[in-house]
Amino acid sequence: MAVQDDLLETAGIAVVDPFSLYRIAVSHTPDGRALGDAARAGTIRLITPAMAFAVACGMRTCWDEECDQDHRHGTGTAIRKFLEAGGVEIVHLTPAETVSAGQLYAGYLDRRITGAEVMAACHSALLSKNSGSPLISARRASYCYSALDQANISLRINLI
């Protein structure tokens, strides 16, 4: 898979937002399945903020407009099992980073872009920026990152 190969060559560690964590933990897409296998094998290290983990556990859809799969409640169980299998590490932001995530989210509120998934994306973006690791997301979630330029945050975002 191109995304996995690119990440392994350049990083070895990547930040996952709630959208990509969902897709990886439930093996929803080919790239998601490959990254999940690589993470469980220890080939790549995936990290996510606690906020993104919580939001992913509550998701009831994969956010893929072309998906025709039946998504059931209880996704949190699959995501928790992925965590327990060593697939992803939850990272707690420092108080200063959490304040910065809130300030970033305030910029989205000014643009009337709201929701738990947007707040989780703010946490994921800051973790990516501060750790110097690429961010993995889903194409449909791009609105969650639309204000990063205004906040002078430049990230490498890989889509799965």
Order of alpha helices (4+ residues) and beta strands (2+ residues): alpha-beta-alpha-alpha-beta-alpha-alpha-beta-alpha-alpha-beta-beta
